[in-house]
Structure formats: C-alpha cells, structure tokens
Amino acid sequence: QWSEVYPIANQEAKPIAQILVDDWVTRFGTPIDLHSDQGRNLESLIFQKVCQMFDINKIKPPQSDELVERFNGKHQENLGKVIDDNQQHWDNRVPIFLMAYRSAMHSITALAPAKILFGSNPRLHADLKFWTLLILGVILDNTQRQVQNRTQIVSDRIRARHGLRANTQGFKEGDLVLLYNSSRKGSQSPKLRCNWKGPYKITTRINDVSYRIQKQPGGRARLKVVHLD
C-alpha cells in the first residue's frame, strides 16, 4: 500500500517519463511491470522508448483501475485537509502528507506501509517526545536493578567474609584467647593503641557464647565473664 505522489505542471509524456526515471527508478530500481490506464501521454513514443530502455512491461490489468482510483480519492481527500483555504502551494504539502500516510497503520494489514516496505516504522517528530520519556524510564529501571544487584553482591561478600572470621564453634575450657578492650587511658591516641589484651585462659564455658576467663599467668588474677562477640 505504499504510495508515491509527484506534483507536475502538466500531464505531458516528457515530465512523466522524467519523474519515472529520476524519482522512481533511481530510488527503488527498475519496475518489471507498469500498470497504466493507457492514456495518450503514456502511449506516446517518448514514454515507450523509456520503457524499452529499462525493459519495463506496460500492462493494463482491469482490476488495477479500481485500486488506483481508490488511492487517488483517498489522497485527494486527506491532502485537502492540510492545504490552505486558497489551495495555493499545495504541492509543498505533499511530502509531509505522504509521511503521515506511510507511517499510519493500514486497516487491512494492521501495519504501516513503511513498515511493510522497509521493515521498520519511520521515526516521527512525536516519537522524540514520547520515546524520550520511555527510554528514560527504561534507563532508570535498568539503573535501579543494577544498583540492587550490586548491593546484593557486596552484601553477600560482607556476610561471607564475616562468616569466615566468625568463630561459629566457640572455644573450649583451657583455650588461651585475647580480650578486646576499647577503653582509653589518659592521653593515648586510639589510632595507635592496641585494643587486644591478654592472653586470657578460659576457665569455664558457661554456654556457646559466654565464658569465664582469667588473665595469665593465673595465680590470683580476678575472673571475668565475657561474651564471644
């Protein structure tokens, strides 16, 4: 259902033949058949020479007349909606009119003529607005998913490292351990201070996370109850 419309000053054979070569053959290639109403201009010697030069068969199937007339009537009606009231310079509106027609979905095929001919719909000026918003939404969704995925990966790594460092089995009585002490003394800098003190000996395992310890060497050192974490 692709349509081509060529404004011409008259219907003589020479301008029609010129348009056939310059605007059709150079863009779409040489047609095999040319359907026409066998008007005098299309039966002229110059037009026949052009068809012979490009090996174009001139045929007139009866069913083609109705289809062409239907197209002409539709195009004339729609073109009348976009031209000025004085109907001047209507030829300047033909390209934009054809763009609208070629990009509109056909009622029978449910596809635009441009989609059928080229395999994709042309990008229209309206797409610049609506597609920009759509693409922005897609980008934001992808960014959000990427952030969530990376956050989950890092979180899993942290838990894995914590699990490697954590003592899940605990300690047993008699083990020597170090006790973490975060308290500060006087003017000591916390950055230079060693917070691990000991060694301490586990004297009693109260439960899986609570222990009674004693500073070594033992002797009279006071016992402490501490938590594993």
N, C-alpha and C positions, 0 to 999 in steps of 0.2 A: 504493500500500500504506500510505498514511497512516492512522493510527488516532486516534480520539478516544474517551476513556472518561470518563463522568460519573457519579460516585457519587451515588445518590439514596436517600432514606429509604424510598420505596415506588415502585411502578410505575404509579401512577395517571396519568391523562391530563394533569392540570394541571401537575405538576412536569416531566413530559416536554416538554410544549409550552413551558414557561418556559425550559428548557435549550436547546431548539431555537432559540428567538429570541435569548436573552441570550448563549449561549456559542457558537452556530454562525453564525447569520445576521449578528450584529454583527461577527464576526471574518472570516468567509470569504465573506459575501454570501449572497444567496438561492439555494438549490439549485433546479435545474429539476425534477428527479425525486427522489422519496423512496421508497427500497426498504424494505419492511417485511414482517413475517410476518402482517400484518393481525390482530394481537391486538386484544382488545376495547378496550384503552386507546388504541390507535392508530386505532380506528374510531369513537371517541366524538365527540360533537358538538363539543366544545371543540377537539379536535385538528383536526377537519375545518375548523372556522372559521379556525384559524391557517393551515392550508394554503391556503385560499381567499384569505385576506388577503394572503399573499405569493406567490400564484399558483404554488404548488408542486403538481406532479402526483404523486399517490400510485399507485405501481405495485408489482407483486409478480412479478418475473421468477423462474421456478423455479430458475435456476442461482445466484441470489444467496444462497439459504439455505445451501448448502454452504460458500460462501466466508465468510459471516458466522460460521457455526458453527466453522469452522477458526480464524478470528481469535479468537473467544471462548475456545476451548480453549487456544490458544497463550498468550493473555494471562493466563488464569487460572493456567496452569502457571508462567509466569515471575513473575507477581505473588506467587505463593505462596513464592517463593524470597527475597523481600525483606521480608516482613512478619514480625512477632513470632510466637512459638510460640502465644501466646494468641489470635492472629488479631484482636486489637483494633487500632483506629486504622489499619486497612488503607487507608482512603480517603486518609490523609495521604501514603501512599507512591505513590499513583497518578501524580502529576506527574513525580516523579523516575524512575519506571519507564517512563513514556511517553517521556521524554527519551532514555533508553538505547535503547529500541526504535526510535525515529525516527532516531537517529543511527547505527544499526548497518546494515552493508551487507546488502542482501537477496540471497538465494541465486540468484534468477532474474534480476533486473535488474542485479546487481553494483553497485548504488547504494543509498545510504541514502534512506529515504522523504523526509527533509528536503531532501536534495539534489535529488530529483525535483520536489518541490513549490516550493521557494524558489530553486533554482539554486545553492545553496552549502550546505556542511555547517555545522552549528552549532559554535561554539567551545565545547569542553568543558573541565572543570577540569583534565583530564590534559594538554590542549594547553598550558596555562600553563607547565608544566614542560618538556615536550619541545620545544615550539615556541620557548620562550625560548632553549634551547641551540642549536636550529637557526638561529634568527635571529642569535644571537651569532656563530655560525660564519660565516654569510654576511657579516656586518658586518666581521669580521676579515679574511676573504678579500678583500672589496672594498677595505678599507683597505690591505692588503698590495699589491694590484695598483695602487692609486693611488700609493702611495709609490714602487713600482718604476717606474711610468710617469713620475712627476715627476723621479725621479732620472735616468732615461734622457734626459729632455728637457734638464735642466740640464747633464748630461754632454755632450750633443751641442752645446749652446750654447758651453760652455767650449772644446771642441775646435774649433768653428768660429771663435771669437774668436782662439784660439791660432794657427789656420791663417792668419788674416788678418794677424796680427802677425808670423808667422814669415817669414823670408826664405828661400823654398824655392829660389830661383835662385842664391843666394850673391852674391859680389862678384867684381869683375874687377880686374886689376892697374891701379893708378893711382887707384882709388877712395879717397876720404877717409872714414874711419869713426871712431866713438868707441869707446873700450875701457872696459868695466865693471870697476871696481876696488872690491872690498868691504872692503879693509883699512882699519883705523882708525889715526889718528895722534894720539898724546898724549891730551888730554882732549876731543877733538872729539866732539860728540854725533852718533851715527849717523843720528838723525832729521833733523838739519839739514845733513848733509854731502851733497854731490853726488858720486855714485859714478861718473859718466861722465866720463872724461878724454880729452883729445885736442885737436886732431884727429891721427889717425894715417893714414899713407899705406900702402896695400897695395903692397908691392914684388914679392911672389911669391905666386902661388896654388898651393899645394902640392897640394891636392886640393879636393873640393867643400866640405869643412868646415874645412880647416886652411890658415892664411895666415901669411906673414911680413910684419910691419908695422914702420913706423919713425915715431917721433914727429916732427911737423912744427913748425917748419921743419926740414928734414932735417939737412944738414950731417953732423956726426959722431955723431948720436944712434944709440944701440945698437938693433939689430934684435931683434924679438921674434917668436916663433912662438906663435900663438893659435888657439883653436878657435872655430868660429862660434857655438856656444851659450854 
